Amino acid sequence: MRSPTDRRPDVADVASDTETASDILTAEAVDTVSEFGTIDAEPHDVSALGPPPRWPAKRDLFGVGVTPTTYAEAAECVVRAGARRESAVVGAFAVHAVVTASGDPALRAAVNRFEMITPDGQPVRWALNLLHAAGLKDRVYGPTLTLEICRLAAERGVPVYLYGGAEHVTPRLAKRLKTMFPALKVAGFASPPFRALNAPEQAEDDRRAVDLINASGAGIVLIGLGCPKQDFLAARLRDRLNAVQVCVGAAFDFHAGVKPVAPRWMQDRGLEWFYRLASEPQRLWKRYLVTNSIYLGKLGLALANLPRILRQRRAGRRAAGEAAA
């Protein structure tokens, strides 16, 4: 098995061609179990699958629990839980998601029940290091984590389900992932409605999603609906699915090749938001200019509370030492 330290496929590796969705799969396949087949969903013996995952502890970031973790640890937890068909939820939070959850009590309560929230953006990683002495050397970016999960799931035979994205995006993504990871079992995919649903419609859509996913035999569900829609969905479904849900947002569009990806040098310097703003200014100007300002304000207030920072950093160092031991 390839070591997680070897070069992992990057977002830019799968976002360059211009083939259309109709060249890949027909629209009739969307919202149904895909052409890749239905995986055997019979009950299985979890005792043969090794111990359950050990989800790492979270750290408070403006009221939101964010997990200091690595790609290898996060992917291992997800795939191990998926192999056991455990119900769990993982999110990947950049600045926008942290600020949104911090200011929305309902969303905050929902995501703080998630087993893991990875530091998707560099500013989130920096804040964990500053406030909690997390010692993180890299962020855990949702699109890259998606590839790492698929690589490990392919190696271990854990089926994945793709839920989200536009109707022309999700089948394209399924095809690309199968090309990158030939052994990957894509149990199915679906594109839910993008329009607002009333309560009965939402309940029916949720029921249908649960039935499709559970019947597919998938152990991992990758969700690409964007924050906060994907997070509320995962919270509603978590106790009804026999699978771990991973909210990866824009990973669907990036890996399907329908949206551009920021250059690596911009990603490493925390400037991906600027690249995406320049690409979609009308849609994203408020998200980035407003939420980035709020984030900086919250970080400034947190840094001003020196006694609390010192306590958090001591706790962070102790936790790191215990984990290493």
C-alpha positions as CSV (number, residue, x, y, z in Angstrom):
1,M,0.0,0.0,0.0
2,R,1.3,3.4,-0.9
3,S,2.4,5.6,2.0
4,P,0.3,8.7,2.7
5,T,3.5,10.7,2.5
6,D,3.9,9.8,-1.2
7,R,2.7,12.4,-3.7
8,R,-1.1,12.4,-3.5
9,P,-3.2,13.5,-6.5
10,D,-3.8,17.2,-6.4
11,V,-6.9,19.2,-7.3
12,A,-5.1,20.7,-10.4
13,D,-4.4,17.2,-11.7
14,V,-8.1,16.5,-12.5
15,A,-9.4,19.9,-13.5
16,S,-8.0,20.6,-16.9
17,D,-10.0,19.0,-19.7
18,T,-13.1,20.3,-21.4
19,E,-15.2,17.2,-22.2
20,T,-19.0,17.7,-21.6
21,A,-21.1,15.7,-19.2
22,S,-23.0,14.1,-22.1
23,D,-19.8,12.6,-23.2
24,I,-19.5,10.7,-19.9
25,L,-22.9,9.6,-18.7
26,T,-26.5,10.4,-19.6
27,A,-28.6,12.6,-17.6
28,E,-31.1,9.8,-17.0
29,A,-28.5,8.2,-14.7
30,V,-28.6,11.1,-12.3
31,D,-30.8,10.7,-9.1
32,T,-30.5,6.9,-9.5
33,V,-28.0,4.2,-8.5
34,S,-25.2,4.8,-11.1
35,E,-24.0,2.5,-13.9
36,F,-21.2,1.5,-11.6
37,G,-23.7,-0.9,-10.0
38,T,-25.3,-1.5,-6.6
39,I,-22.9,-2.8,-4.0
40,D,-23.9,-5.7,-1.8
41,A,-25.7,-4.1,1.1
42,E,-26.1,-7.2,3.3
43,P,-25.1,-6.9,7.0
44,H,-21.5,-7.7,7.5
45,D,-19.3,-8.7,10.4
46,V,-17.6,-5.5,11.8
47,S,-15.4,-7.6,14.1
48,A,-13.3,-8.5,11.1
49,L,-12.7,-4.9,10.1
50,G,-10.4,-3.9,13.0
51,P,-11.0,-1.3,15.7
52,P,-13.3,1.7,15.2
53,P,-11.8,5.0,14.3
54,R,-10.3,7.2,17.0
55,W,-11.6,10.6,16.2
56,P,-9.1,13.3,17.3
57,A,-10.2,16.0,19.8
58,K,-11.5,19.3,18.5
59,R,-10.3,22.8,19.6
60,D,-12.6,25.8,20.0
61,L,-12.4,28.4,17.3
62,F,-15.0,31.2,17.9
63,G,-17.5,28.7,19.3
64,V,-16.9,26.1,16.6
65,G,-15.0,22.9,17.3
66,V,-12.3,22.5,14.7
67,T,-10.0,19.4,14.6
68,P,-6.2,19.8,14.4
69,T,-5.5,16.9,12.1
70,T,-3.7,15.7,9.0
71,Y,-4.7,14.3,5.6
72,A,-3.5,10.8,6.7
73,E,-5.3,10.9,10.0
74,A,-8.6,12.3,8.6
75,A,-8.7,9.9,5.7
76,E,-7.9,6.9,7.9
77,C,-10.7,7.8,10.3
78,V,-13.2,8.3,7.5
79,V,-12.4,5.1,5.6
80,R,-12.2,3.0,8.8
81,A,-15.7,4.3,9.8
82,G,-16.9,3.7,6.3
83,A,-15.7,0.1,6.3
84,R,-17.7,-0.5,9.4
85,R,-20.8,1.4,8.0
86,E,-20.7,3.7,11.0
87,S,-22.9,6.8,11.1
88,A,-20.6,9.8,11.4
89,V,-20.1,13.3,9.8
90,V,-16.9,15.1,8.7
91,G,-16.8,18.7,7.5
92,A,-14.0,20.8,6.0
93,F,-14.2,24.4,7.2
94,A,-12.5,27.4,5.6
95,V,-13.0,30.9,6.9
96,H,-16.5,31.3,5.4
97,A,-17.8,28.2,7.1
98,V,-16.2,29.0,10.5
99,V,-17.7,32.5,10.5
100,T,-21.1,31.3,9.3
101,A,-21.3,28.6,12.0
102,S,-20.0,30.9,14.6
103,G,-22.8,33.4,13.9
104,D,-25.7,30.9,13.5
105,P,-26.7,29.1,16.7
106,A,-28.6,26.3,14.8
107,L,-25.7,25.6,12.4
108,R,-23.2,25.8,15.3
109,A,-25.1,23.3,17.3
110,A,-25.4,21.0,14.3
111,V,-21.7,21.1,13.3
112,N,-20.4,20.8,16.8
113,R,-21.9,17.3,16.8
114,F,-19.8,16.3,13.8
115,E,-17.0,13.8,14.6
116,M,-14.5,15.9,12.7
117,I,-14.1,19.4,11.2
118,T,-10.9,19.8,9.3
119,P,-9.0,23.1,8.9
120,D,-9.8,23.5,5.2
121,G,-8.3,27.0,4.8
122,Q,-4.8,28.3,5.7
123,P,-6.2,31.1,7.9
124,V,-8.0,28.4,9.9
125,R,-4.8,26.4,10.3
126,W,-3.0,29.6,11.3
127,A,-5.6,30.4,14.0
128,L,-5.4,26.8,15.4
129,N,-1.6,27.2,15.7
130,L,-1.8,30.7,17.2
131,L,-4.6,30.0,19.7
132,H,-4.0,26.3,20.5
133,A,-0.3,25.6,19.6
134,A,-1.7,22.9,17.3
135,G,1.6,22.7,15.4
136,L,-0.1,22.0,12.1
137,K,2.2,22.1,9.1
138,D,-0.5,21.9,6.5
139,R,-4.2,22.5,6.2
140,V,-6.6,19.7,5.4
141,Y,-8.3,21.0,2.2
142,G,-11.6,19.4,1.3
143,P,-10.8,18.8,-2.4
144,T,-7.5,17.2,-1.6
145,L,-9.0,15.2,1.3
146,T,-11.6,13.9,-1.1
147,L,-8.8,12.4,-3.3
148,E,-7.1,10.9,-0.3
149,I,-10.3,9.3,0.9
150,C,-11.0,7.9,-2.5
151,R,-7.5,6.5,-2.8
152,L,-7.7,4.7,0.6
153,A,-11.3,3.6,0.0
154,A,-10.2,2.1,-3.3
155,E,-7.4,0.2,-1.6
156,R,-9.7,-1.2,1.1
157,G,-12.8,-1.8,-1.1
158,V,-15.1,0.7,0.7
159,P,-17.8,1.9,-1.7
160,V,-18.5,5.6,-1.9
161,Y,-21.6,7.5,-2.9
162,L,-21.6,11.0,-4.4
163,Y,-24.4,13.3,-3.3
164,G,-24.7,16.9,-4.6
165,G,-23.5,19.0,-7.4
166,A,-25.4,20.0,-10.5
167,E,-26.9,17.4,-12.8
168,H,-24.1,17.8,-15.3
169,V,-21.4,17.8,-12.7
170,T,-21.9,14.7,-10.5
171,P,-21.8,12.0,-13.3
172,R,-18.7,13.7,-14.7
173,L,-17.1,13.6,-11.2
174,A,-17.9,9.9,-10.9
175,K,-16.2,9.1,-14.2
176,R,-13.1,11.1,-13.3
177,L,-12.8,9.5,-9.9
178,K,-13.0,6.1,-11.5
179,T,-10.3,7.1,-14.0
180,M,-8.0,8.2,-11.2
181,F,-8.8,5.3,-8.9
182,P,-9.8,2.3,-11.1
183,A,-10.4,0.1,-8.0
184,L,-12.8,2.6,-6.5
185,K,-16.3,1.3,-6.0
186,V,-18.8,4.2,-6.8
187,A,-22.0,2.8,-5.4
188,G,-24.1,5.6,-6.9
189,F,-24.7,9.3,-7.2
190,A,-27.5,11.8,-7.1
191,S,-28.1,15.5,-7.7
192,P,-30.7,16.9,-5.3
193,P,-32.9,19.9,-6.2
194,F,-31.1,23.2,-5.9
195,R,-34.4,25.2,-5.4
196,A,-35.7,25.8,-1.9
197,L,-38.0,23.1,-0.6
198,N,-40.9,23.4,1.8
199,A,-41.0,21.1,4.9
200,P,-42.9,18.2,3.3
201,E,-40.7,18.3,0.2
202,Q,-37.6,18.4,2.3
203,A,-38.7,15.4,4.3
204,E,-39.5,13.4,1.2
205,D,-36.2,14.4,-0.4
206,D,-34.3,13.3,2.7
207,R,-36.2,10.0,2.9
208,R,-35.4,9.3,-0.7
209,A,-31.7,10.1,-0.2
210,V,-31.5,7.8,2.8
211,D,-33.2,5.0,0.9
212,L,-30.9,5.3,-2.1
213,I,-27.7,5.6,-0.1
214,N,-28.5,2.8,2.3
215,A,-29.6,0.5,-0.5
216,S,-26.4,1.2,-2.4
217,G,-24.2,-0.3,0.3
218,A,-21.9,2.7,0.4
219,G,-19.8,3.2,3.5
220,I,-18.8,6.8,2.6
221,V,-21.0,9.6,1.3
222,L,-19.2,12.6,-0.3
223,I,-21.5,15.6,-0.2
224,G,-21.0,18.6,-2.4
225,L,-23.7,21.2,-1.7
226,G,-21.8,24.1,-0.2
227,C,-22.1,25.6,3.3
228,P,-24.4,25.6,5.1
229,K,-26.8,23.5,3.0
230,Q,-24.5,20.4,3.1
231,D,-24.0,20.7,6.8
232,F,-27.7,20.9,7.7
233,L,-28.4,18.0,5.4
234,A,-25.6,15.9,7.0
235,A,-27.0,16.7,10.5
236,R,-30.5,15.7,9.5
237,L,-29.4,12.4,7.9
238,R,-26.6,11.3,10.3
239,D,-28.7,9.0,12.5
240,R,-30.5,7.4,9.5
241,L,-27.5,6.5,7.3
242,N,-25.3,3.5,7.6
243,A,-22.3,5.5,6.3
244,V,-20.0,8.3,7.2
245,Q,-20.8,11.6,5.5
246,V,-18.0,13.9,4.3
247,C,-19.0,17.5,3.4
248,V,-16.5,18.6,0.7
249,G,-18.3,21.5,-1.0
250,A,-16.6,22.8,-4.1
251,A,-14.6,19.6,-4.5
252,F,-17.3,18.4,-6.8
253,D,-16.9,21.3,-9.2
254,F,-13.1,21.3,-9.0
255,H,-12.6,17.6,-9.6
256,A,-15.3,17.5,-12.3
257,G,-13.3,20.3,-14.1
258,V,-16.1,22.8,-14.3
259,K,-14.5,25.5,-12.1
260,P,-10.9,26.7,-12.1
261,V,-8.5,26.0,-9.3
262,A,-6.2,28.5,-7.6
263,P,-2.5,28.0,-8.3
264,R,-0.6,26.2,-5.6
265,W,1.4,29.3,-4.6
266,M,-1.9,31.2,-3.8
267,Q,-3.3,28.2,-1.9
268,D,-0.2,28.0,0.3
269,R,-0.3,31.7,1.1
270,G,-4.0,31.7,2.1
271,L,-5.0,33.6,-1.1
272,E,-7.3,31.0,-2.7
273,W,-10.2,33.2,-1.6
274,F,-8.9,36.0,-3.8
275,Y,-8.6,33.8,-6.8
276,R,-12.1,32.5,-6.4
277,L,-13.4,36.0,-5.8
278,A,-11.7,37.2,-9.1
279,S,-13.3,34.2,-10.9
280,E,-16.8,34.7,-9.6
281,P,-17.0,38.3,-8.2
282,Q,-20.8,38.7,-8.3
283,R,-21.5,35.5,-6.5
284,L,-18.7,35.6,-4.0
285,W,-17.9,39.2,-3.1
286,K,-20.0,39.2,0.0
287,R,-18.9,35.8,1.2
288,Y,-15.2,36.7,1.1
289,L,-15.1,40.5,1.8
290,V,-17.6,40.4,4.6
291,T,-16.7,37.0,6.2
292,N,-13.0,37.6,5.9
293,S,-13.4,40.9,7.8
294,I,-15.5,39.3,10.5
295,Y,-12.9,36.5,10.8
296,L,-10.1,38.9,11.3
297,G,-12.1,40.8,13.9
298,K,-12.8,37.6,15.8
299,L,-9.2,36.5,15.6
300,G,-8.1,39.9,16.9
301,L,-10.4,39.7,19.9
302,A,-9.2,36.2,20.6
303,L,-5.6,37.2,20.5
304,A,-6.3,40.1,22.9
305,N,-7.3,37.6,25.6
306,L,-3.7,36.5,26.5
307,P,-4.6,34.5,29.6
308,R,-7.0,32.3,27.7
309,I,-4.5,31.9,24.8
310,L,-1.8,30.7,27.2
311,R,-4.3,28.2,28.8
312,Q,-5.3,26.9,25.4
313,R,-1.7,26.6,24.2
314,R,-0.7,24.6,27.2
315,A,-3.7,22.3,26.7
316,G,-2.8,22.0,23.1
317,R,0.8,21.0,23.8
318,R,-0.4,18.4,26.4
319,A,-2.8,16.9,23.9
320,A,-0.1,16.8,21.2
321,G,2.2,15.0,23.6
322,E,-0.4,12.5,24.7
323,A,-1.3,11.8,21.0
324,A,2.4,11.2,20.2
325,A,2.8,8.9,23.1
